[in-house]
Amino acid sequence: QAQEEAAAAGKDVNDEGYRNLQREIAATEQKLQGLKTQQENTGESTEKAIQKANTSLTGLQGELQNVNKLLESDQNNTELLAQKQTILSQSIEQTEGKLKLLKQAQEEAAAAGKDINDEGYRNLQREITATKQKLEELKKQKSVFDVLKQGVKEFVTTIGEVTGITPKINKLVTGFQNVKQKNTETVKESAAVQKIG
């Protein structure tokens, strides 16, 4: 607009002020183009990051199913329990990361003037809701698992303590049996002496 006003006022195109104005217009256009490209790249990188998160979460979900299947026949396997805890923790962390990326994508779509009635935008909103639900489900699973694992840990500790006591009890029982046998022998000897007497 300033350029048009200058031209209308009969400004010389070789005038220094006019040239400065043209340079400023060119710089602004270049900056706007750069911002547009950056926004496009950001949108693309967000989409790729979401795809990467989905791939990783699918792998973790498969691992979790395998571990759960093995735990069905060996509930107290400490190695499997440790793996399940790790997988659940990683799943929660990555699902939280995915949720942040989805919200970022939603903000980018809004900033780009996307229509909220657009199918892609509605899909994004549904995915955000589904991811929130999945995150809550994983947190509940981990909470229940932590309680169960603590119970197993206490059970194993108790068994360990009992196992540690067992040799002592066995020793006492053996000692008692030895004493009982000697008493029996002594009684027999006494009876034999009385018969002789």
Disulfide bonds with the S-S distance in Angstrom:
none
